[in-house]
């Protein structure tokens, strides 16, 4: 019987020649566009200065926060007395606006503002007698400033002034006392 397709031995497929190797072609990246060297330096300097300003603002902000927490102010309507100030109040003077009590950095500060119709010369003579020789007087164009240093950072300042265009020409007395808290 003649050979049928089923009885034939399988024939091998002739081998295919391999693909020829392709030569390696590197990917060429174009060089980066060169900018101005001066521009880079300027931008670096701007970034450094900006950082320093930002850090400085943070430090200042923190300092303001700490000071605001350390200050205690009282601006109530309670009259300030001679014992609060550490010196007598000029007789007949009336307490004006701007008086306050404040505690800051372990110090108490009491400031009072008074007005009198008496002349500045009369008021200056009164406080020269009250404060004695320990007071250092400094004349100003409108009056005089007396400063008494009491030690331990305690001090007393009395400012006397009279200006025709302020307070209806009355003499103004500002007393500031600083004592340990």
LINMOUR-V946624 format. One record per residue. N is the residue number from 1. SS is DSSP state (~ for helix, > for strand, _ for the rest). OMEGA is omega in whole degrees, 0 to 359 (* if undefined). NEAR is the number of other C-alpha atoms within 8 Angstrom. Layout:
n=N ss=SS omega=OMEGA near=NEAR
n=N ss=SS omega=OMEGA near=NEAR
This chain:
n=1 ss=_ omega=183 near=2
n=2 ss=_ omega=182 near=3
n=3 ss=_ omega=176 near=7
n=4 ss=_ omega=183 near=6
n=5 ss=_ omega=181 near=5
n=6 ss=_ omega=184 near=5
n=7 ss=_ omega=183 near=6
n=8 ss=_ omega=180 near=7
n=9 ss=_ omega=181 near=4
n=10 ss=_ omega=179 near=4
n=11 ss=_ omega=182 near=4
n=12 ss=_ omega=178 near=4
n=13 ss=_ omega=183 near=4
n=14 ss=_ omega=181 near=4
n=15 ss=_ omega=179 near=4
n=16 ss=_ omega=179 near=4
n=17 ss=_ omega=181 near=4
n=18 ss=_ omega=178 near=4
n=19 ss=_ omega=180 near=4
n=20 ss=_ omega=181 near=4
n=21 ss=_ omega=179 near=4
n=22 ss=_ omega=178 near=4
n=23 ss=_ omega=180 near=4
n=24 ss=_ omega=178 near=4
n=25 ss=_ omega=181 near=4
n=26 ss=_ omega=177 near=4
n=27 ss=_ omega=182 near=4
n=28 ss=_ omega=177 near=4
n=29 ss=_ omega=181 near=4
n=30 ss=_ omega=181 near=4
n=31 ss=_ omega=180 near=4
n=32 ss=_ omega=180 near=4
n=33 ss=_ omega=183 near=4
n=34 ss=_ omega=176 near=4
n=35 ss=_ omega=180 near=6
n=36 ss=_ omega=178 near=6
n=37 ss=~ omega=180 near=6
n=38 ss=~ omega=180 near=6
n=39 ss=~ omega=178 near=8
n=40 ss=~ omega=180 near=9
n=41 ss=~ omega=179 near=8
n=42 ss=~ omega=180 near=8
n=43 ss=~ omega=177 near=8
n=44 ss=~ omega=179 near=8
n=45 ss=~ omega=179 near=8
n=46 ss=~ omega=179 near=8
n=47 ss=~ omega=179 near=8
n=48 ss=~ omega=180 near=8
n=49 ss=~ omega=177 near=8
n=50 ss=~ omega=178 near=8
n=51 ss=~ omega=179 near=8
n=52 ss=~ omega=178 near=8
n=53 ss=~ omega=180 near=8
n=54 ss=~ omega=178 near=8
n=55 ss=~ omega=178 near=8
n=56 ss=~ omega=178 near=8
n=57 ss=~ omega=177 near=8
n=58 ss=~ omega=179 near=8
n=59 ss=~ omega=179 near=8
n=60 ss=~ omega=178 near=8
n=61 ss=~ omega=179 near=8
n=62 ss=~ omega=178 near=8
n=63 ss=~ omega=178 near=8
n=64 ss=~ omega=178 near=8
n=65 ss=~ omega=181 near=8
n=66 ss=~ omega=179 near=8
n=67 ss=~ omega=181 near=8
n=68 ss=~ omega=177 near=7
n=69 ss=~ omega=182 near=7
n=70 ss=~ omega=184 near=9
n=71 ss=_ omega=173 near=10
n=72 ss=> omega=181 near=8
n=73 ss=> omega=176 near=8
n=74 ss=> omega=180 near=7
n=75 ss=_ omega=182 near=7
n=76 ss=_ omega=184 near=5
n=77 ss=_ omega=178 near=4
n=78 ss=_ omega=180 near=4
n=79 ss=_ omega=177 near=5
n=80 ss=_ omega=185 near=8
n=81 ss=_ omega=178 near=7
n=82 ss=~ omega=179 near=9
n=83 ss=~ omega=175 near=7
n=84 ss=~ omega=185 near=7
n=85 ss=~ omega=181 near=14
n=86 ss=_ omega=178 near=8
n=87 ss=_ omega=180 near=8
n=88 ss=_ omega=176 near=8
n=89 ss=_ omega=182 near=7
n=90 ss=_ omega=182 near=7
n=91 ss=_ omega=179 near=4
n=92 ss=_ omega=179 near=5
n=93 ss=_ omega=178 near=10
n=94 ss=> omega=181 near=7
n=95 ss=> omega=180 near=9
n=96 ss=_ omega=179 near=9
n=97 ss=_ omega=175 near=5
n=98 ss=_ omega=178 near=7
n=99 ss=_ omega=178 near=11
n=100 ss=> omega=173 near=11
n=101 ss=> omega=184 near=11
n=102 ss=> omega=173 near=11
n=103 ss=> omega=179 near=13
n=104 ss=> omega=176 near=10
n=105 ss=_ omega=176 near=6
n=106 ss=_ omega=179 near=7
n=107 ss=> omega=173 near=10
n=108 ss=> omega=177 near=13
n=109 ss=> omega=176 near=12
n=110 ss=> omega=180 near=13
n=111 ss=> omega=180 near=13
n=112 ss=> omega=182 near=13
n=113 ss=> omega=181 near=13
n=114 ss=> omega=177 near=11
n=115 ss=> omega=175 near=13
n=116 ss=> omega=178 near=10
n=117 ss=_ omega=178 near=8
n=118 ss=_ omega=182 near=8
n=119 ss=_ omega=179 near=9
n=120 ss=~ omega=179 near=11
n=121 ss=~ omega=178 near=6
n=122 ss=~ omega=181 near=8
n=123 ss=~ omega=179 near=11
n=124 ss=~ omega=179 near=11
n=125 ss=~ omega=180 near=8
n=126 ss=~ omega=183 near=9
n=127 ss=~ omega=173 near=8
n=128 ss=~ omega=178 near=10
n=129 ss=~ omega=182 near=7
n=130 ss=~ omega=187 near=8
n=131 ss=~ omega=177 near=10
n=132 ss=~ omega=185 near=7
n=133 ss=~ omega=180 near=6
n=134 ss=~ omega=181 near=6
n=135 ss=_ omega=175 near=11
n=136 ss=> omega=181 near=8
n=137 ss=> omega=177 near=8
n=138 ss=> omega=179 near=7
n=139 ss=> omega=175 near=7
n=140 ss=_ omega=181 near=7
n=141 ss=_ omega=183 near=4
n=142 ss=_ omega=181 near=8
n=143 ss=> omega=182 near=12
n=144 ss=> omega=176 near=12
n=145 ss=> omega=176 near=12
n=146 ss=> omega=178 near=11
n=147 ss=> omega=176 near=11
n=148 ss=> omega=176 near=11
n=149 ss=> omega=186 near=9
n=150 ss=> omega=182 near=8
n=151 ss=> omega=182 near=6
n=152 ss=_ omega=179 near=5
n=153 ss=_ omega=178 near=9
n=154 ss=> omega=180 near=11
n=155 ss=> omega=178 near=12
n=156 ss=> omega=179 near=14
n=157 ss=> omega=177 near=12
n=158 ss=> omega=179 near=11
n=159 ss=> omega=181 near=12
n=160 ss=> omega=179 near=15
n=161 ss=> omega=177 near=11
n=162 ss=> omega=179 near=13
n=163 ss=_ omega=183 near=10
n=164 ss=_ omega=183 near=8
n=165 ss=_ omega=179 near=6
n=166 ss=_ omega=176 near=8
n=167 ss=~ omega=179 near=10
n=168 ss=~ omega=178 near=6
n=169 ss=~ omega=180 near=10
n=170 ss=_ omega=178 near=14
n=171 ss=> omega=180 near=15
n=172 ss=> omega=178 near=13
n=173 ss=> omega=176 near=11
n=174 ss=> omega=181 near=12
n=175 ss=> omega=178 near=12
n=176 ss=> omega=180 near=12
n=177 ss=> omega=178 near=14
n=178 ss=> omega=180 near=12
n=179 ss=> omega=177 near=10
n=180 ss=> omega=182 near=9
n=181 ss=_ omega=* near=6
